[in-house]
Amino acid sequence: MKKFGIICFTIMLFGITSANAQGILDKIDRTINGADRASNTADRAGKTGGKFSKLFGKKKGAEETGAENKTTVNISGVDFATLKSINEKIEATKGVASSKMKFSTSGSTISFQHSGTTADLLKALQKTNPEVFGEKNIEALEDGQISVKVNK
C-alpha cells in the first residue's frame, strides 16, 4: 500500500512539473510569434516606403550610380602609400560607385562596385592610372577580376 501511495504521489508530481514546463513553452512560443509579427510589420512598412521613394524618384545604394558589377583588383608589389593612391584614383574613375581596400605585403586587393564590364573598367583605369594599369603590368583579366603586378 505504501508503494502504491508513493507511485501516485510521483505521478502527480511529474504531471504538475510537465504542466509547468508546458506553460513556459507556451510563453516562449507567444513571445516568438510576437517578434515575428513585429518583423513582418517592419518589412511591410519598408516595402511601402520603398514604393514611395520609387514614386518620387529617390534611389539608394548601387542603383544611384548604375553600379551593378563587382570587380576585385589583385595587386602585388606595392606598398601601402601606393595602394592608397591607386584606390583614390579608382574611386575617381567614372562609373565606380564604392571601393574597399585590403593591404598585405604578399598581395593587396581592392574590391569595388561599378557600372559596365570589367574590360571597359580596365580601359578607364588605364587612362586614369597608366603606370599601374599599363599592359605590361596586367597579369590576368577575367569577369570580375583583374590581376596586376607592379614592378618597382
N, C-alpha and C positions, 0 to 999 in steps of 0.2 A: 504494500500500500504506500509505503514511503517512496519507493521508486516511481510509482505512478504519479504521485504529487510533484516530485522533482521534475519529471518529464513534462507534465502540464505547465509547471512554472517556467521551464526552459522554453517551451513552445511559445508561451505568452510573451516572454522577454524578447525572443527573436522576432516575433510578429510586430511588437511595438518598435523595435530597432529598425526593421525594414520599412515600416510606415514612416518613420522619421527620415530615413535615407531617401525614400521616395519624395517626400516633401521638399527636401533640399534639392534633389534633382529637378523637380518641377520649378523651383525658384530660379535655378540656373537656366533652365530652358526658357522661361519667361524673359529673363534678362537678355539672353542671346536673341530672342525674337524681337525685343525692343530695339536692340542695336541694329539688327537687320533692317527693320522698318525705317530707322533714322538714316541709315546709309542709302537706302532706296530713295528716300525723300530728297536727300542731298544730291544724288545722281540725277533725279528728275529736274531739280532746280538748276543744276549745272547745264543740263541739256537745253532747258528753256533759255537760260542766259546765253548759251552759245548760239541759239537760233536768233535771239535779238541782236547779238553782236554781228552775225552774218547779215541780218536785215539792214543794219546801219553801216555795213562795210568794214567793220573792225575785225582784223585778223590777228592771230598771235603766233609767236614762235617762228618755225621754219617757213610757214605759209607766207609770212610777211615779205620775205625776200625771194620767194620762189625756190628756196633751197630744199631739195628733196633727196639729194645724194650725199653719201658719206664716203670720204676718202681718207686713207691713212698714208702719210709720207714717212717712210723709214729712212732716217738719215744717220750715216756713220761718218766718223772722222771730224766731228765738230765739238767745240767747247760750248759752255753754257751761254756765253755772250753772243756767239754766232747763232746758236739755236734760237735765242730770244729775238735777234734781228730778223732771222728767217721767218719766225712766227708773225712778227709785226708786218712784214711785207706780204705774207699770205693773207692776213686779216684785211689788208688794204686792197687786195686784189678784187676786181669786180666779180660779183656772183658768190663770194664767200660770206656765209652768214655768221658762223662762230667757229672757234678752234680751241683745242685742248692740247697742251704740250706736256710731254714726259721726257725727262732728261736722264741719260745714262751714258757713262763713258764708253761702254761697248756698243751702244746704238740707241739713238733717241727717236721718238715718234712725235708727229703732230697729226692729230685727227681733226677733221673739220667737216661741217655741213656746207654744201654748195649747190648751185644750180648747174645744169648741163652735165656733160660726160667728163670722165676723168681725163681723157685725152685733150678735150677742149680746155680744161682747167690747167693742164700741163703747159699748153701753148701760152696761156695768160701768165702763168708763173715764170715762164722763160722770158717774157717781156719785162716783168717787174723785177726779176732777180736772175739775170743771165749767168752770173758767176757760179751760182749754186745749182741751178736747174739747166745748165748747159748740156748739150747732147753727150759730151764726154763724161759727165758725172752720172748720167742715168744708167742704173743697173737693171731695173725691171719696171715694166708698166703693165698693169692689169686693171680690170674694172674695180675701182675702189682702193687701189693700192699703187703707190709709186715708191721705188727704192732708189735712193741717191747715196753716192759715196763721194764725199768732198775730199779732194786731195789738197793738203796744205802746202 
